[in-house]
């Protein structure tokens, strides 16, 4: 079982549109973005044409300082801008999310080659002392997701994949997996490329990979056409917001579509040419379809990788024929590279956006410049004109130098299917359990049924539960309650079987826990005010405290997890441990009543509560300063903000506190409250230091 993942935000910068809407309108109009390359003199190059992004203004998205610093690191600029556009499109307020549950996987096939070329020239002409200190941080590909994290203030999973022209799809697929297995709720994913530089352009020219239709650039990119002579190099970016369905529904997000499957493979053949029979690409597509639970005949549209090269287009068509068979002629297959050119590491992400919008808008973008049919590419390539069609499932491919293949399957969002999906599995028979993937869940299961069909617990598992009973000092009359309390939702085979896992017990256990802790604090901390009691209670029942107690019990070793959750460290995840402890408390309450639950809770938490009742916990420097200072009928302390630094998402406040007009201390914090507390702490230190000095002088 896994979490369903949906698409809620799109951001695109392309040669045919520098935002999602303009890009889509241009696709539907069959608009071409290819022209003479203007960035440098191409006289000595074989190819003179490219798909440039024209008119992009980084100052709209970046701070003035960053726009200047990153002037040659355009792939980072594109990535930041697209991420901000995708966030806006998703109407995502990140202040409502745990920053460690939001991440980014964004890649670039070539990265900051413009920076490398610029700084190499400076090195040769002016010496090493003139090389920019920002050189390294502007040329490495991982700075795209790194800068996105800085701008958005997100601290979850963050990395880049670099797989040439498959980069975009791999990044989206990796973000998809991260959400599926529960490591994040929101991911910004995609690719960015800005490599129209003399060196990279010369390299592709030397490979004879690019079109030389220099006198007719608008018709140079012509996938599937008999007269195609190579790809047209382009630049741009595409960033997508992926969310768990549960997260999207909870905030009322608009859902474009659902990401349903991800497949990948490697040709292991040549660095630049695909396998002649297309079997590597076919494997990637089949894996993605199996992952999505779809059949080839379910596909309503394919956005092909086909870049307008002789071998690339032919190889992809052969791969498609091998999996679609007789359905090949009934499924529309277009290549939007005919309009955008080949955006390299950004291509997969931009074409993923095109595929999502195809499902959402009901229009299939065309393959333009199709004039001379190629018998080897005898498919419905949606020639030259867009087509209205209801598409429920789309497949999009991205293949890269090195033999990298990545495929994504997108489907129309269905709001009746629940927030959990089931990993597609074949039925197992007894002879195939050891080798079949679905055997792993069977081997982990510790439940069987008695002759009346009721669940019972295997002897080995029962002994494990007895060990836990000894630790908590309670013996269950109905051990099945304890079994359910220790069953994570990832373990049950069906998302609807919520009675078989501990989710509902967590809810009950939370209430029982608070009741017992509140009563204990009220009776045993009689000198405390309401505010102090509330503060101590909040820490005592916090997720971090419960997770610590769970670890001390060794509770993680008793919890039953699904294969995926266990493989990703579910037994050590604090949220899982805290939830299981609450469910354990609920199971005792249901089995023995409130008094038994109270005994178990205090056995686990009593000593911890007294540990938490430390001077550090109770210390409120600001209140202490005010009470001390005003004890002699003096005017209250005055706090003043004297500095405010940092970007909007990561500000720092410096506050000064004055007593009777004299500065006694300063403090810095992420918010004014934190800064005031630190300033008050410094003021108290100053007061006590002066008191010591006065006493020593007597």
Residue pairs with C-beta under 8 A, 6 or more apart in sequence:
1 420
1 421
1 422
1 423
1 489
1 490
1 492
1 493
1 494
1 495
1 562
2 180
2 181
2 420
2 421
2 422
2 423
2 564
3 179
3 180
3 181
3 182
3 244
3 245
3 246
3 419
3 420
3 421
4 244
4 245
4 258
4 417
4 418
4 419
4 420
4 421
5 176
5 179
5 180
5 242
5 243
5 244
5 245
5 258
5 259
6 242
6 243
6 244
6 245
6 248
6 253
6 255
6 256
6 257
6 258
6 259
6 413
7 240
7 241
7 242
7 255
7 256
7 257
7 258
7 259
7 356
7 410
8 89
8 90
8 92
8 241
8 242
8 243
8 248
8 253
8 254
8 255
8 256
9 86
9 87
9 88
9 89
9 90
9 91
9 92
9 240
9 241
10 20
10 85
10 86
10 89
10 238
10 239
10 240
10 241
10 256
10 353
10 356
10 357
11 19
11 20
11 81
11 82
11 83
11 84
11 85
11 86
11 87
11 89
11 190
11 237
11 238
11 239
11 240
12 18
12 19
12 20
12 23
12 82
12 85
12 236
12 237
12 238
12 239
12 350
12 353
13 19
13 53
13 56
13 78
13 81
13 82
13 236
13 237
13 238
14 23
14 26
14 33
14 53
14 234
14 236
14 238
14 340
14 343
14 350
15 33
15 34
15 51
15 52
15 53
15 54
15 234
15 235
15 236
15 340
15 341
16 22
16 23
16 26
16 27
16 31
16 32
16 33
16 339
16 340
17 23
17 24
17 25
17 26
18 53
18 55
18 56
19 85
20 85
20 89
20 353
20 357
23 350
23 353
23 354
24 354
24 357
24 361
26 33
26 339
27 336
27 339
27 354
27 357
27 365
27 386
28 363
28 365
28 386
29 386
30 339
30 365
30 366
30 368
30 384
30 385
30 386
31 339
32 218
32 221
32 338
32 339
32 368
32 369
33 51
33 52
33 234
33 339
33 340
33 341
34 49
34 50
34 51
34 217
34 218
34 220
34 221
34 232
34 234
34 341
35 49
35 50
35 51
35 52
35 217
35 218
36 42
36 48
36 49
36 214
36 217
37 48
37 49
37 50
37 52
37 196
37 201
38 52
39 50
39 52
39 196
39 197
40 197
40 198
42 48
42 201
45 201
45 202
45 205
46 205
46 208
46 210
46 212
47 201
47 204
47 205
47 210
47 211
47 212
47 214
47 230
47 232
47 233
48 214
49 211
49 213
49 214
49 217
49 220
49 232
50 196
50 201
50 232
50 233
50 234
50 235
50 341
51 221
51 232
51 233
51 234
51 235
51 236
51 340
51 341
51 342
51 343
52 196
52 234
52 235
53 78
53 194
53 235
53 236
56 74
56 77
56 78
56 81
58 66
58 67
58 70
58 74
58 77
58 81
59 67
60 81
61 77
61 80
61 81
61 84
62 70
62 77
62 80
62 81
63 647
67 77
69 134
69 138
70 76
70 77
70 138
72 112
72 114
72 115
72 118
72 138
73 112
73 114
73 115
73 138
73 139
73 143
74 114
74 194
74 235
75 108
75 110
75 111
75 112
75 141
75 144
75 192
75 193
75 194
75 195
75 237
76 112
76 138
76 143
76 144
76 147
76 192
77 194
78 192
78 193
78 194
78 235
78 236
78 237
78 346
79 106
79 108
79 144
79 145
79 147
79 148
79 190
79 192
79 237
79 239
80 144
80 147
80 148
80 151
81 237
82 190
82 192
82 237
82 238
82 239
83 104
83 106
83 148
83 151
83 152
83 188
83 239
84 151
84 152
85 239
86 188
86 239
86 240
86 241
87 94
87 152
87 188
87 241
89 241
90 241
90 243
90 253
90 254
91 253
91 254
92 186
92 241
92 251
92 253
93 251
94 102
94 152
94 153
94 154
94 186
96 251
97 185
97 186
98 185
99 153
99 154
99 155
99 156
100 155
100 156
101 156
101 184
101 185
101 186
102 152
102 154
102 155
102 156
102 184
102 185
102 186
102 187
102 188
103 149
103 154
103 155
103 156
103 157
103 158
103 175
103 178
103 184
103 186
103 187
103 188
104 145
104 148
104 149
104 152
104 154
104 156
104 157
104 158
104 175
104 187
104 188
104 189
105 145
105 157
105 158
105 159
105 160
105 161
105 171
105 172
105 174
105 175
105 178
105 187
105 188
105 189
106 144
106 145
106 148
106 160
106 171
106 188
106 189
106 190
106 191
106 192
106 239
107 141
107 144
107 145
107 160
107 161
107 162
107 163
107 167
107 168
107 170
107 171
107 191
107 192
107 345
108 141
108 144
108 160
108 162
108 167
108 191
108 192
108 193
108 345
108 346
109 162
109 163
109 164
109 165
109 167
109 191
109 193
109 195
109 344
109 345
109 346
109 400
110 141
110 193
110 195
110 200
110 344
110 345
111 139
111 140
111 141
111 162
112 138
112 139
112 140
112 141
112 143
113 139
113 195
113 197
113 199
113 200
114 194
114 195
114 197
115 135
115 138
115 139
116 139
116 199
117 197
117 198
117 199
119 131
119 132
119 135
119 139
122 130
122 131
122 132
123 130
123 131
132 138
137 143
141 160
141 162
142 159
142 160
144 160
144 192
145 158
145 159
145 160
145 188
146 158
148 154
148 188
148 239
149 155
149 158
150 647
150 649
150 650
151 647
151 649
152 188
152 649
153 649
153 650
154 186
154 188
156 183
156 184
156 186
156 187
157 178
157 183
157 184
157 187
159 174
160 171
161 167
161 170
161 171
161 174
162 345
163 170
163 400
163 402
163 404
163 406
164 344
164 345
164 400
164 401
164 402
164 404
165 305
165 307
165 342
165 344
165 345
165 347
165 348
165 398
165 399
165 400
165 401
165 404
166 264
166 348
166 398
166 399
166 400
166 404
166 405
166 406
167 191
167 344
167 345
167 346
167 348
167 398
167 400
168 190
168 191
168 238
168 345
168 346
168 347
168 348
168 349
168 350
168 351
168 352
168 398
169 348
169 349
169 352
169 396
169 397
169 398
169 406
169 407
169 408
170 264
170 348
170 398
170 404
170 406
171 189
171 190
171 191
171 348
171 349
172 189
172 190
172 240
172 242
172 259
172 262
172 348
172 349
172 352
172 408
173 262
173 264
173 406
173 408
174 189
175 187
175 188
175 189
175 242
176 187
176 189
176 242
176 259
176 262
176 408
177 262
178 184
178 187
179 185
179 186
179 187
179 242
179 243
179 244
180 564
181 564
181 565
181 568
182 490
182 565
182 568
182 570
183 568
185 243
185 244
185 246
185 247
186 241
186 242
186 243
186 244
186 247
187 241
187 242
187 243
188 239
188 240
188 241
188 242
189 239
189 240
189 242
189 349
190 237
190 238
190 239
190 240
190 346
190 349
190 352
191 237
191 238
191 343
191 345
191 346
191 347
191 348
191 349
191 350
192 236
192 237
192 238
192 239
192 345
192 346
193 234
193 235
193 236
193 237
193 343
193 344
193 345
193 346
193 347
194 235
195 233
195 235
195 344
196 233
196 234
196 235
201 233
204 210
204 233
207 272
208 230
209 230
209 231
209 272
209 309
210 230
210 231
210 232
210 233
211 220
211 221
211 228
211 229
211 230
211 231
211 232
211 308
212 229
212 230
213 219
213 220
213 229
217 232
218 369
219 369
220 229
220 232
220 308
220 369
221 231
221 232
221 307
221 308
221 337
221 338
221 339
221 341
221 342
221 369
222 228
222 308
222 338
222 368
222 369
222 370
222 371
223 304
223 306
223 307
223 308
223 313
223 335
223 337
223 338
223 367
223 370
223 381
224 306
224 313
224 317
224 335
224 367
224 370
224 373
224 374
224 377
224 379
224 381
225 308
225 369
225 370
225 371
225 372
225 373
225 374
226 372
226 373
226 374
227 371
227 372
228 308
228 309
228 310
228 313
228 374
229 308
229 310
230 308
230 309
231 307
231 308
231 309
231 312
231 337
231 341
231 342
232 308
232 337
232 341
232 342
233 341
233 342
233 344
234 340
234 341
234 342
234 343
234 344
235 343
235 346
236 340
236 343
236 346
236 350
237 343
237 346
237 349
237 350
238 346
238 349
238 350
238 351
238 352
238 353
239 349
240 349
240 352
240 353
240 356
242 259
243 253
244 419
245 255
245 258
245 419
246 419
247 253
248 255
249 419
255 413
256 356
256 357
256 359
256 360
256 413
257 356
257 359
257 360
257 410
257 411
257 412
257 413
258 410
258 411
258 412
258 413
258 414
259 408
259 409
259 410
260 291
260 292
260 293
260 294
260 393
260 409
260 410
260 411
261 288
261 289
261 290
261 291
261 292
261 293
261 294
261 407
261 408
261 409
262 288
262 291
262 406
262 407
262 408
262 409
263 283
263 284
263 285
263 286
263 287
263 288
263 289
263 290
263 291
263 406
263 407
263 409
264 284
264 287
264 404
264 405
264 406
264 407
265 280
265 281
265 283
265 284
265 287
265 405
266 280
266 402
266 403
266 404
266 405
267 274
267 275
267 280
267 281
267 403
267 405
268 280
268 403
269 275
269 280
269 403
270 403
271 401
271 402
271 403
272 401
273 311
274 280
274 281
274 311
274 312
274 315
274 316
274 399
274 403
275 281
275 315
275 403
276 315
277 318
277 322
278 315
278 316
278 317
278 318
278 319
278 320
278 321
278 322
279 319
279 322
280 319
280 403
280 405
281 305
281 315
281 316
281 319
281 397
281 399
281 405
282 319
282 320
282 322
282 323
283 405
284 397
284 405
284 406
284 407
285 319
285 320
285 323
285 395
285 397
285 407
286 323
287 407
288 395
288 407
288 408
288 409
289 295
289 296
289 299
289 323
289 395
289 409
290 424
291 409
291 424
292 393
292 409
292 411
292 424
293 424
294 393
294 409
294 411
296 323
296 324
296 325
296 327
297 324
297 327
298 392
298 393
299 324
299 327
299 331
299 393
299 394
299 395
300 331
300 332
300 359
300 389
300 390
300 391
300 392
300 393
300 394
301 331
301 332
301 333
301 334
301 355
301 358
301 359
301 364
301 389
301 391
301 393
301 394
301 395
302 320
302 331
302 332
302 333
302 334
302 394
302 395
302 396
302 397
303 334
303 335
303 336
303 351
303 352
303 354
303 355
303 358
303 394
303 395
303 396
303 397
304 313
304 316
304 320
304 333
304 334
304 335
304 397
305 312
305 316
305 335
305 347
305 348
305 351
305 397
305 398
305 399
306 312
306 313
306 316
306 317
306 335
306 337
307 313
307 335
307 337
307 342
307 347
308 335
308 337
308 338
308 342
312 399
313 335
313 374
313 377
314 374
314 376
314 377
316 397
316 399
317 376
317 377
317 378
317 379
320 328
320 333
320 379
321 328
324 331
328 379
329 379
329 380
330 380
331 380
332 364
332 380
332 381
332 382
332 387
332 389
333 379
333 380
333 381
333 382
334 364
334 365
334 366
334 367
334 381
334 382
335 367
335 381
336 350
336 351
336 354
336 365
336 367
337 347
337 351
338 366
338 367
338 368
338 369
338 370
339 365
339 368
340 347
340 350
343 350
347 398
348 396
348 398
348 406
348 408
351 396
351 398
352 396
352 408
352 410
354 365
354 396
355 394
355 395
355 396
355 408
355 410
356 394
356 410
357 363
358 364
358 365
358 391
358 394
359 391
359 392
359 393
359 394
359 410
359 411
359 412
362 388
362 389
362 390
362 391
363 386
363 387
363 388
363 389
364 382
364 386
364 387
364 388
364 389
364 391
365 382
365 386
366 382
366 383
366 384
366 385
366 386
366 387
367 381
367 382
367 383
367 384
368 384
369 384
370 381
370 383
370 384
391 412
392 411
392 412
393 409
393 410
393 411
393 412
394 409
394 410
394 411
395 407
395 408
395 409
395 410
396 407
396 408
396 410
397 405
397 406
397 407
398 405
398 406
398 407
399 405
399 406
400 406
418 495
418 496
419 495
420 489
420 495
421 495
422 493
422 494
422 495
423 564
425 437
425 438
426 436
426 437
426 438
427 438
428 436
428 438
428 439
428 442
432 439
433 439
433 442
433 443
440 563
441 491
441 493
441 562
441 563
444 491
444 560
444 562
444 563
446 457
446 458
446 460
446 461
446 483
446 560
447 455
447 456
447 457
447 458
447 483
448 455
448 456
448 458
449 455
449 456
450 456
455 480
457 465
457 479
457 480
457 483
461 483
462 479
464 558
465 476
465 479
465 482
465 483
465 486
465 558
468 482
468 486
468 553
468 555
468 558
469 475
469 476
469 482
471 553
471 554
472 553
472 584
472 588
472 600
472 603
472 604
473 599
473 600
473 603
474 588
474 592
474 596
474 599
474 600
476 482
476 587
476 588
476 591
476 592
477 591
477 592
478 591
481 587
481 590
481 591
482 584
482 587
482 591
484 499
484 500
484 501
484 502
484 505
484 583
484 587
485 502
485 505
485 580
485 583
485 584
485 586
485 587
486 502
486 555
486 558
486 559
486 560
486 580
486 583
486 584
487 500
487 501
487 502
487 559
487 560
488 501
488 502
488 559
488 560
488 561
488 562
488 565
488 570
488 576
488 580
489 495
489 498
489 501
489 502
489 503
490 561
490 562
490 564
490 565
490 570
491 501
491 560
491 561
491 562
491 565
492 498
492 500
492 501
498 504
502 579
502 580
502 583
505 582
505 583
505 586
505 587
505 590
506 579
506 582
506 583
506 586
507 586
508 586
508 589
508 590
509 581
509 582
509 583
509 584
509 585
509 586
509 587
509 589
510 541
510 582
512 585
512 586
512 589
512 594
512 597
512 601
513 541
513 582
513 585
513 601
514 537
514 541
515 594
516 594
516 597
516 598
516 601
516 602
517 537
517 540
517 541
517 601
517 605
517 609
518 533
518 537
519 598
520 602
520 606
520 609
521 528
521 533
521 536
521 537
521 540
521 609
522 533
525 532
525 533
525 536
525 613
528 536
532 618
535 617
535 618
536 609
536 612
536 613
536 617
539 545
539 612
539 617
540 605
540 608
540 609
540 612
543 574
543 575
543 578
544 574
544 578
545 605
545 608
545 612
546 577
546 578
546 581
546 582
547 574
547 575
547 577
547 578
547 581
548 608
549 581
549 604
549 605
549 608
550 556
550 577
550 578
550 580
550 581
551 577
553 581
553 604
555 577
555 580
555 581
555 584
556 571
556 572
556 576
556 577
556 580
557 571
559 570
559 571
559 576
559 577
559 580
561 570
561 571
561 576
565 576
570 576
581 604
584 600
585 597
585 600
585 601
588 596
588 597
588 600
589 596
589 597
620 677
621 677
621 678
621 680
621 681
621 684
622 637
622 676
622 677
622 680
624 680
624 684
625 637
625 657
625 680
625 683
625 684
626 636
626 637
628 684
628 687
629 636
629 637
629 659
630 636
634 659
634 660
635 660
637 657
637 658
637 659
637 664
637 680
637 683
638 657
638 658
638 659
639 655
639 656
639 657
639 676
639 679
640 655
640 656
640 657
640 658
641 653
641 654
641 655
641 672
641 675
642 654
642 655
642 656
642 666
643 652
643 653
643 654
644 651
644 652
644 653
644 654
645 651
645 652
645 654
646 652
650 670
651 670
652 668
652 669
652 670
653 668
653 669
653 670
653 671
653 672
653 674
653 675
654 666
654 667
654 668
654 675
655 666
655 667
655 668
655 669
655 672
655 675
655 676
655 678
655 679
656 663
656 665
656 666
656 679
657 663
657 664
657 665
657 666
657 667
657 676
657 679
657 680
657 682
657 683
658 664
659 683
664 682
664 683
664 686
664 687
665 679
665 680
665 681
665 682
665 683
665 684
665 685
665 686
666 679
666 682
667 674
667 675
667 676
667 677
667 678
667 679
667 680
667 681
667 682
668 675
668 678
669 675
669 676
669 677
669 678
